[in-house]
Amino acid sequence: MYENNNISALRARMIEENSKLGSPENMTKWWLLGTSGCHLCDIAEQLITQLQAVQRVTYEHVDIADFSEPLMMEFATTIPVILTPTKRLNYPFSVLDLQQL
């Protein structure tokens, strides 16, 4: 798990490329980074759904294919990735890992 100011900078870069992510309601959401056809991304989404049964979590699915190539390639080999406003968690992870975010 990554935890530092780099997460804020990373989220800012993503907002620059996808202004929808900069909306006030998205600023506190978790972002599930993935892409179409990614079966691990489907599993990650199921894990978030399981977590939502016991903890209030809102998230936005973010398709890395919508980013420029350099930003997309930053995640291409690590998706799915969870980005909270302050932390990054690369797959593989469990519901317990998500609870610690």
N, CA, C and O atoms as a DFTB+ gen file, in Angstrom:
404 C
 N C O
     1  1       0.842      -1.176       0.000
     2  2       0.000       0.000       0.000
     3  2       0.886       1.237       0.000
     4  3       1.857       1.326       0.751
     5  1       0.536       2.178      -0.846
     6  2       1.257       3.447      -0.917
     7  2       0.478       4.468      -0.105
     8  3      -0.752       4.506      -0.154
     9  1       1.203       5.298       0.646
    10  2       0.518       6.274       1.487
    11  2       1.405       7.505       1.615
    12  3       2.314       7.533       2.445
    13  1       1.146       8.517       0.802
    14  2       1.922       9.748       0.890
    15  2       1.340      10.818      -0.014
    16  3       0.258      10.645      -0.576
    17  1       2.054      11.917      -0.155
    18  2       1.580      13.028      -0.973
    19  2       1.534      12.685      -2.453
    20  3       0.867      13.374      -3.225
    21  1       2.233      11.630      -2.861
    22  2       2.203      11.244      -4.272
    23  2       0.798      10.870      -4.727
    24  3       0.472      11.009      -5.905
    25  1      -0.034      10.397      -3.806
    26  2      -1.407      10.032      -4.156
    27  2      -2.181      11.281      -4.560
    28  3      -2.925      11.260      -5.541
    29  1      -2.013      12.354      -3.822
    30  2      -2.687      13.610      -4.176
    31  2      -2.233      14.096      -5.544
    32  3      -3.053      14.544      -6.345
    33  1      -0.952      14.013      -5.814
    34  2      -0.425      14.439      -7.109
    35  2      -0.950      13.539      -8.230
    36  3      -1.282      14.019      -9.313
    37  1      -1.022      12.249      -7.966
    38  2      -1.523      11.309      -8.961
    39  2      -2.991      11.583      -9.270
    40  3      -3.396      11.623     -10.432
    41  1      -3.779      11.770      -8.220
    42  2      -5.201      12.075      -8.437
    43  2      -5.351      13.389      -9.204
    44  3      -6.231      13.508     -10.057
    45  1      -4.512      14.366      -8.913
    46  2      -4.568      15.648      -9.625
    47  2      -4.270      15.448     -11.115
    48  3      -4.931      16.049     -11.962
    49  1      -3.284      14.610     -11.438
    50  2      -2.972      14.315     -12.845
    51  2      -4.152      13.652     -13.539
    52  3      -4.455      13.946     -14.696
    53  1      -4.811      12.754     -12.818
    54  2      -5.954      12.058     -13.394
    55  2      -7.113      13.024     -13.628
    56  3      -7.814      12.920     -14.634
    57  1      -7.313      13.953     -12.713
    58  2      -8.375      14.952     -12.863
    59  2      -8.087      15.854     -14.059
    60  3      -9.006      16.248     -14.778
    61  1      -6.817      16.181     -14.274
    62  2      -6.442      16.995     -15.440
    63  2      -6.868      16.322     -16.741
    64  3      -7.263      16.993     -17.695
    65  1      -6.788      15.007     -16.774
    66  2      -7.117      14.275     -17.993
    67  2      -8.585      13.866     -18.068
    68  3      -9.088      13.558     -19.148
    69  1      -9.268      13.862     -16.936
    70  2     -10.690      13.504     -16.902
    71  2     -11.370      14.430     -15.903
    72  3     -11.447      14.121     -14.714
    73  1     -11.858      15.556     -16.383
    74  2     -12.393      16.592     -15.493
    75  2     -13.577      16.106     -14.665
    76  3     -13.852      16.669     -13.605
    77  1     -14.280      15.078     -15.123
    78  2     -15.401      14.518     -14.358
    79  2     -14.941      14.053     -12.972
    80  3     -15.697      14.129     -12.003
    81  1     -13.713      13.578     -12.887
    82  2     -13.184      13.100     -11.606
    83  2     -12.997      14.234     -10.605
    84  3     -12.892      13.988      -9.403
    85  1     -12.954      15.464     -11.086
    86  2     -12.742      16.609     -10.211
    87  2     -14.004      17.162      -9.590
    88  3     -13.952      18.169      -8.884
    89  1     -15.147      16.522      -9.838
    90  2     -16.397      17.006      -9.253
    91  2     -16.345      16.849      -7.737
    92  3     -15.677      15.947      -7.232
    93  1     -17.042      17.716      -7.009
    94  2     -16.985      17.657      -5.537
    95  2     -17.329      16.283      -4.969
    96  3     -16.694      15.840      -4.012
    97  1     -18.324      15.599      -5.541
    98  2     -18.704      14.286      -5.006
    99  2     -17.641      13.223      -5.267
   100  3     -17.566      12.239      -4.532
   101  1     -16.823      13.403      -6.293
   102  2     -15.764      12.431      -6.589
   103  2     -14.502      12.645      -5.761
   104  3     -13.648      11.760      -5.701
   105  1     -14.375      13.778      -5.138
   106  2     -13.138      14.085      -4.406
   107  2     -12.941      13.192      -3.182
   108  3     -11.808      12.963      -2.760
   109  1     -14.032      12.687      -2.610
   110  2     -13.910      11.827      -1.430
   111  2     -14.129      10.352      -1.755
   112  3     -13.941       9.491      -0.896
   113  1     -14.520      10.065      -2.974
   114  2     -14.756       8.670      -3.365
   115  2     -13.445       7.918      -3.555
   116  3     -12.396       8.502      -3.830
   117  1     -13.543       6.614      -3.400
   118  2     -12.472       5.739      -3.842
   119  2     -12.596       5.624      -5.352
   120  3     -13.702       5.680      -5.891
   121  1     -11.484       5.464      -6.031
   122  2     -11.488       5.234      -7.467
   123  2     -10.976       3.824      -7.721
   124  3      -9.882       3.464      -7.286
   125  1     -11.767       3.036      -8.421
   126  2     -11.360       1.698      -8.837
   127  2     -10.858       1.814     -10.267
   128  3     -11.640       1.993     -11.200
   129  1      -9.554       1.710     -10.426
   130  2      -8.938       1.838     -11.743
   131  2      -8.889       0.476     -12.412
   132  3      -8.391      -0.497     -11.845
   133  1      -9.410       0.425     -13.618
   134  2      -9.422      -0.819     -14.365
   135  2      -9.684      -0.525     -15.823
   136  3      -9.464       0.590     -16.296
   137  1     -10.157      -1.536     -16.532
   138  2     -10.518      -1.348     -17.937
   139  2     -11.473      -2.452     -18.353
   140  3     -11.628      -3.450     -17.649
   141  1     -12.096      -2.272     -19.470
   142  2     -13.064      -3.223     -19.995
   143  2     -12.401      -4.577     -20.243
   144  3     -11.292      -4.651     -20.772
   145  1     -13.093      -5.642     -19.853
   146  2     -12.579      -6.984     -20.088
   147  2     -11.568      -7.473     -19.071
   148  3     -10.995      -8.549     -19.242
   149  1     -11.337      -6.713     -18.024
   150  2     -10.374      -7.092     -16.982
   151  2     -11.097      -7.920     -15.915
   152  3     -11.841      -7.372     -15.102
   153  1     -10.879      -9.232     -15.919
   154  2     -11.587     -10.081     -14.956
   155  2     -11.150      -9.807     -13.517
   156  3     -11.952      -9.962     -12.596
   157  1      -9.909      -9.407     -13.308
   158  2      -9.469      -9.063     -11.953
   159  2     -10.171      -7.797     -11.461
   160  3     -10.417      -7.638     -10.265
   161  1     -10.488      -6.907     -12.388
   162  2     -11.222      -5.687     -12.026
   163  2     -12.633      -6.046     -11.561
   164  3     -13.166      -5.429     -10.639
   165  1     -13.234      -7.048     -12.208
   166  2     -14.554      -7.527     -11.785
   167  2     -14.482      -8.096     -10.373
   168  3     -15.379      -7.867      -9.562
   169  1     -13.428      -8.828     -10.082
   170  2     -13.239      -9.387      -8.738
   171  2     -13.067      -8.262      -7.725
   172  3     -13.643      -8.310      -6.639
   173  1     -12.284      -7.260      -8.071
   174  2     -12.073      -6.123      -7.172
   175  2     -13.390      -5.420      -6.878
   176  3     -13.638      -5.006      -5.745
   177  1     -14.228      -5.284      -7.890
   178  2     -15.531      -4.646      -7.691
   179  2     -16.403      -5.482      -6.754
   180  3     -17.131      -4.931      -5.928
   181  1     -16.333      -6.802      -6.879
   182  2     -17.068      -7.688      -5.973
   183  2     -16.572      -7.526      -4.541
   184  3     -17.371      -7.542      -3.605
   185  1     -15.266      -7.370      -4.362
   186  2     -14.709      -7.176      -3.022
   187  2     -15.199      -5.863      -2.413
   188  3     -15.507      -5.807      -1.223
   189  1     -15.270      -4.819      -3.218
   190  2     -15.789      -3.540      -2.716
   191  2     -17.251      -3.697      -2.315
   192  3     -17.673      -3.166      -1.288
   193  1     -18.021      -4.418      -3.113
   194  2     -19.430      -4.658      -2.792
   195  2     -19.556      -5.406      -1.470
   196  3     -20.430      -5.092      -0.661
   197  1     -18.695      -6.388      -1.244
   198  2     -18.704      -7.111       0.035
   199  2     -18.382      -6.168       1.182
   200  3     -19.011      -6.237       2.238
   201  1     -17.417      -5.296       0.987
   202  2     -17.053      -4.332       2.025
   203  2     -18.211      -3.394       2.320
   204  3     -18.430      -3.029       3.475
   205  1     -18.954      -3.000       1.298
   206  2     -20.070      -2.076       1.485
   207  2     -21.159      -2.656       2.381
   208  3     -21.981      -1.907       2.910
   209  1     -21.180      -3.971       2.560
   210  2     -22.153      -4.594       3.454
   211  2     -21.880      -4.250       4.913
   212  3     -22.785      -4.317       5.745
   213  1     -20.641      -3.883       5.229
   214  2     -20.278      -3.600       6.624
   215  2     -19.685      -2.212       6.833
   216  3     -19.529      -1.772       7.972
   217  1     -19.353      -1.518       5.749
   218  2     -18.696      -0.213       5.867
   219  2     -19.166       0.677       4.720
   220  3     -19.255       0.242       3.572
   221  1     -19.461       1.914       5.049
   222  2     -19.919       2.841       4.006
   223  2     -18.733       3.257       3.137
   224  3     -17.798       3.914       3.596
   225  1     -18.802       2.859       1.888
   226  2     -17.762       3.190       0.916
   227  2     -18.457       3.573      -0.386
   228  3     -19.339       2.860      -0.865
   229  1     -18.055       4.694      -0.946
   230  2     -18.525       5.050      -2.283
   231  2     -17.317       5.049      -3.205
   232  3     -16.223       5.471      -2.830
   233  1     -17.540       4.568      -4.414
   234  2     -16.417       4.487      -5.342
   235  2     -16.876       4.829      -6.747
   236  3     -18.065       4.803      -7.064
   237  1     -15.920       5.141      -7.557
   238  2     -16.134       5.450      -8.970
   239  2     -15.243       4.520      -9.780
   240  3     -14.041       4.432      -9.530
   241  1     -15.830       3.827     -10.751
   242  2     -15.014       3.011     -11.649
   243  2     -14.366       3.947     -12.657
   244  3     -15.059       4.735     -13.300
   245  1     -13.061       3.874     -12.802
   246  2     -12.308       4.742     -13.707
   247  2     -11.587       3.854     -14.720
   248  3     -10.759       3.019     -14.354
   249  1     -11.913       4.046     -15.995
   250  2     -11.303       3.247     -17.059
   251  2      -9.979       3.891     -17.468
   252  3      -9.955       5.027     -17.942
   253  1      -8.886       3.164     -17.282
   254  2      -7.573       3.730     -17.603
   255  2      -7.400       3.973     -19.100
   256  3      -6.518       4.732     -19.501
   257  1      -8.232       3.337     -19.935
   258  2      -8.144       3.550     -21.382
   259  2      -8.534       4.974     -21.768
   260  3      -8.248       5.412     -22.882
   261  1      -9.183       5.697     -20.862
   262  2      -9.584       7.079     -21.129
   263  2      -8.454       8.074     -20.884
   264  3      -8.614       9.266     -21.149
   265  1      -7.324       7.605     -20.386
   266  2      -6.201       8.491     -20.090
   267  2      -5.201       8.511     -21.244
   268  3      -5.250       7.677     -22.148
   269  1      -4.299       9.479     -21.189
   270  2      -3.206       9.521     -22.160
   271  2      -2.359       8.262     -21.994
   272  3      -2.402       7.605     -20.953
   273  1      -1.600       7.938     -23.019
   274  2      -0.801       6.709     -22.964
   275  2       0.166       6.671     -21.781
   276  3       0.256       5.634     -21.124
   277  1       0.898       7.753     -21.477
   278  2       1.817       7.669     -20.329
   279  2       1.096       7.375     -19.007
   280  3       1.573       6.576     -18.201
   281  1      -0.042       8.019     -18.792
   282  2      -0.776       7.780     -17.546
   283  2      -1.403       6.390     -17.558
   284  3      -1.387       5.695     -16.542
   285  1      -1.947       5.986     -18.681
   286  2      -2.529       4.652     -18.795
   287  2      -1.471       3.582     -18.521
   288  3      -1.741       2.611     -17.815
   289  1      -0.278       3.753     -19.072
   290  2       0.777       2.755     -18.901
   291  2       1.269       2.670     -17.459
   292  3       1.831       1.655     -17.049
   293  1       1.059       3.725     -16.703
   294  2       1.430       3.699     -15.290
   295  2       0.630       2.642     -14.524
   296  3       1.082       2.137     -13.497
   297  1      -0.559       2.314     -15.031
   298  2      -1.434       1.354     -14.354
   299  2      -1.628       0.056     -15.125
   300  3      -2.182      -0.901     -14.585
   301  1      -1.186       0.005     -16.367
   302  2      -1.515      -1.112     -17.261
   303  2      -1.156      -2.479     -16.692
   304  3      -1.873      -3.449     -16.937
   305  1      -0.077      -2.577     -15.948
   306  2       0.346      -3.886     -15.424
   307  2      -0.026      -4.088     -13.961
   308  3       0.329      -5.106     -13.367
   309  1      -0.739      -3.124     -13.373
   310  2      -1.072      -3.256     -11.949
   311  2      -2.568      -3.243     -11.676
   312  3      -2.976      -3.426     -10.529
   313  1      -3.409      -3.029     -12.707
   314  2      -4.846      -2.983     -12.442
   315  2      -5.347      -4.354     -12.026
   316  3      -4.834      -5.382     -12.469
   317  1      -6.339      -4.352     -11.182
   318  2      -7.066      -3.220     -10.633
   319  2      -6.284      -2.522      -9.522
   320  3      -5.493      -3.133      -8.804
   321  1      -6.534      -1.235      -9.411
   322  2      -5.912      -0.401      -8.383
   323  2      -7.018       0.380      -7.688
   324  3      -7.923       0.904      -8.337
   325  1      -6.937       0.453      -6.372
   326  2      -7.844       1.303      -5.601
   327  2      -7.069       2.552      -5.213
   328  3      -5.981       2.469      -4.645
   329  1      -7.639       3.705      -5.526
   330  2      -7.067       4.981      -5.086
   331  2      -8.071       5.661      -4.182
   332  3      -9.163       6.022      -4.623
   333  1      -7.718       5.837      -2.934
   334  2      -8.523       6.659      -2.039
   335  2      -7.929       8.063      -2.114
   336  3      -6.922       8.263      -2.794
   337  1      -8.523       9.030      -1.439
   338  2      -7.906      10.361      -1.458
   339  2      -6.487      10.389      -0.878
   340  3      -5.737      11.331      -1.136
   341  1      -6.110       9.369      -0.098
   342  2      -4.789       9.394       0.538
   343  2      -3.963       8.120       0.359
   344  3      -2.796       8.092       0.748
   345  1      -4.540       7.067      -0.219
   346  2      -3.826       5.791      -0.301
   347  2      -4.040       5.114      -1.647
   348  3      -5.026       5.357      -2.343
   349  1      -3.086       4.257      -1.988
   350  2      -3.158       3.443      -3.207
   351  2      -2.967       1.988      -2.814
   352  3      -2.075       1.654      -2.033
   353  1      -3.819       1.125      -3.367
   354  2      -3.722      -0.305      -3.098
   355  2      -3.784      -1.048      -4.431
   356  3      -4.787      -0.992      -5.143
   357  1      -2.703      -1.739      -4.753
   358  2      -2.638      -2.528      -5.986
   359  2      -3.150      -3.936      -5.715
   360  3      -3.008      -4.453      -4.607
   361  1      -3.745      -4.550      -6.729
   362  2      -4.185      -5.929      -6.628
   363  2      -2.962      -6.844      -6.578
   364  3      -1.975      -6.531      -7.245
   365  1      -2.958      -7.927      -5.851
   366  2      -4.091      -8.544      -5.183
   367  2      -4.359      -7.942      -3.807
   368  3      -3.441      -7.536      -3.095
   369  1      -5.638      -7.897      -3.457
   370  2      -6.050      -7.448      -2.130
   371  2      -7.330      -8.176      -1.738
   372  3      -8.023      -8.758      -2.572
   373  1      -7.616      -8.123      -0.452
   374  2      -8.790      -8.795       0.096
   375  2      -9.721      -7.753       0.713
   376  3      -9.397      -6.567       0.767
   377  1     -10.870      -8.213       1.172
   378  2     -11.800      -7.323       1.869
   379  2     -11.126      -6.763       3.117
   380  3     -11.334      -5.600       3.463
   381  1     -10.328      -7.570       3.788
   382  2      -9.621      -7.087       4.983
   383  2      -8.645      -5.972       4.631
   384  3      -8.515      -5.002       5.377
   385  1      -7.962      -6.102       3.508
   386  2      -7.066      -5.029       3.057
   387  2      -7.857      -3.755       2.789
   388  3      -7.418      -2.659       3.140
   389  1      -9.017      -3.901       2.169
   390  2      -9.855      -2.736       1.877
   391  2     -10.338      -2.065       3.157
   392  3     -10.424      -0.839       3.223
   393  1     -10.652      -2.863       4.170
   394  2     -11.114      -2.299       5.445
   395  2     -10.052      -1.412       6.087
   396  3     -10.387      -0.496       6.838
   397  1      -8.802      -1.668       5.808
   398  2      -7.715      -0.907       6.423
   399  2      -7.436       0.415       5.711
   400  3      -6.605       1.200       6.169
   401  1      -8.115       0.664       4.608
   402  2      -7.876       1.906       3.866
   403  2      -8.502       3.089       4.561
   404  3      -8.400       4.216       4.076
